[in-house]
């Protein structure tokens, strides 16, 4: 599903990621692990086009990963802590808009299902700015539930979730991989990694 070869990224002359090779197959969860500062988030941001790598190639399937291509945008879903929000739309309205933008059928049922699955149906009519930190994280994950995707890329999706939420997240990641999707996460939580059945890729570097 995802193939990375020779990925390298430096900032101000300091190499953060050097010559990284990585593969993520359909049907598996892969977790990047390692201490803060070794480049896990940088890897993810380079993969999805938020940063420009200095060297290397990234392919989604047979094609170079290019988020300017509509098919790539449809196949790739990200949860990187930068969910764009419209200040006057409720949680449910945001999910509705996202589903419609991706041509999902049965939008009302899909949104209702995502709210229920993420366990935030009780805040559906609230503005995102009024959510607690845990609710906001579940809302970000719900955004992945209302649209099609083949590859999910998430940076520390367990952030701000309580113990029950992290257990739910691990099961949720495993369940989506079981459908033939691919999941790539960076995580600091060994329980989420274990519960999701992730294959661990250790990122080394000077933290």
Residue pairs with C-beta under 8 A, 6 or more apart in sequence:
1 24
1 25
1 26
1 60
1 61
1 150
1 151
1 182
2 22
2 23
2 24
2 47
2 58
2 59
2 60
2 65
2 151
2 182
2 184
3 22
3 23
3 57
3 58
3 59
4 20
4 21
4 22
4 23
4 47
4 56
4 57
4 58
4 59
5 21
5 56
5 57
6 19
6 20
6 21
6 55
6 56
6 57
7 17
7 19
7 20
7 21
7 22
7 43
7 46
7 47
7 53
7 55
7 56
7 58
8 15
8 17
8 18
8 19
8 20
8 53
8 54
8 55
8 56
9 15
9 16
9 17
9 39
9 42
9 43
9 46
9 51
9 53
9 54
10 16
10 54
16 38
16 39
16 42
16 205
17 39
17 42
17 43
17 46
17 53
17 205
19 55
19 56
20 43
20 56
20 203
22 30
22 43
22 201
24 30
24 151
24 182
24 183
24 184
25 182
26 150
26 180
26 181
26 182
27 177
27 178
27 180
27 181
27 182
28 177
28 182
28 183
28 198
28 199
29 173
29 174
29 177
29 183
29 184
29 185
29 196
29 197
29 198
29 199
30 182
30 183
30 184
30 185
30 198
30 199
30 200
30 201
31 184
31 185
31 186
31 187
31 193
31 196
31 198
31 199
31 200
31 201
32 40
32 43
32 44
32 184
32 185
32 186
32 187
32 201
32 203
33 40
33 186
33 187
33 188
33 193
33 200
33 201
33 202
33 203
34 40
34 202
34 203
34 204
34 205
34 207
35 207
36 207
37 205
37 206
37 207
38 203
38 204
38 205
38 206
38 207
39 203
39 205
40 155
40 186
40 203
41 80
41 155
41 186
42 51
43 186
43 203
44 78
44 80
44 153
44 154
44 155
44 184
44 186
45 51
45 80
46 52
46 53
46 56
46 58
47 58
47 65
47 153
47 184
48 65
48 67
48 76
48 78
48 80
48 153
49 65
49 66
49 67
50 80
50 82
57 64
58 64
58 65
59 65
60 72
60 75
60 76
60 150
60 151
61 75
63 69
63 71
63 72
65 72
65 76
66 72
67 73
67 76
74 102
74 148
74 149
75 148
75 149
75 150
75 151
76 149
76 150
76 151
76 153
77 144
77 147
77 149
77 151
77 152
77 153
78 152
78 153
78 154
79 140
79 141
79 143
79 144
79 152
79 153
79 154
79 155
79 157
80 153
80 154
80 155
81 140
81 155
81 156
81 159
83 139
83 140
83 143
85 94
85 128
85 129
86 94
86 97
87 127
87 129
88 127
89 97
89 127
89 128
90 124
90 125
90 126
90 127
90 128
91 115
91 120
91 123
91 124
91 125
91 126
91 127
91 128
91 131
91 139
91 142
92 111
92 115
92 124
92 125
94 128
94 139
94 143
95 111
95 114
95 115
95 142
95 143
95 146
96 107
96 108
96 111
96 146
98 143
98 146
98 147
99 107
99 110
99 111
99 146
99 147
100 107
101 147
102 146
102 147
102 148
104 110
104 146
104 147
104 148
107 146
110 145
110 146
111 146
112 121
113 145
114 142
114 145
114 146
115 121
115 124
115 142
117 142
117 145
117 172
118 138
118 139
118 141
118 142
118 145
119 138
119 168
120 131
120 135
120 138
120 139
120 142
123 130
123 131
123 135
123 139
128 136
128 139
131 139
133 160
134 160
134 161
134 162
134 165
136 160
137 157
137 159
137 160
137 161
137 165
138 161
138 165
140 157
141 157
141 169
141 172
144 152
144 154
149 181
150 181
150 182
151 181
151 182
151 183
151 184
152 173
152 176
152 181
152 182
152 183
152 184
152 185
153 184
153 185
154 183
154 184
154 185
154 186
155 185
155 186
156 185
156 186
156 187
156 188
157 169
157 173
157 185
157 187
157 192
158 165
158 166
158 169
158 187
158 188
158 189
158 192
161 168
161 169
166 189
166 191
166 192
166 195
167 191
167 195
169 192
169 195
169 196
170 191
170 192
170 193
170 194
170 195
170 196
171 195
171 196
173 183
173 185
173 192
173 196
173 198
174 195
174 196
174 197
176 183
177 183
177 196
177 197
183 196
183 198
185 196
185 198
187 193
187 198
193 200
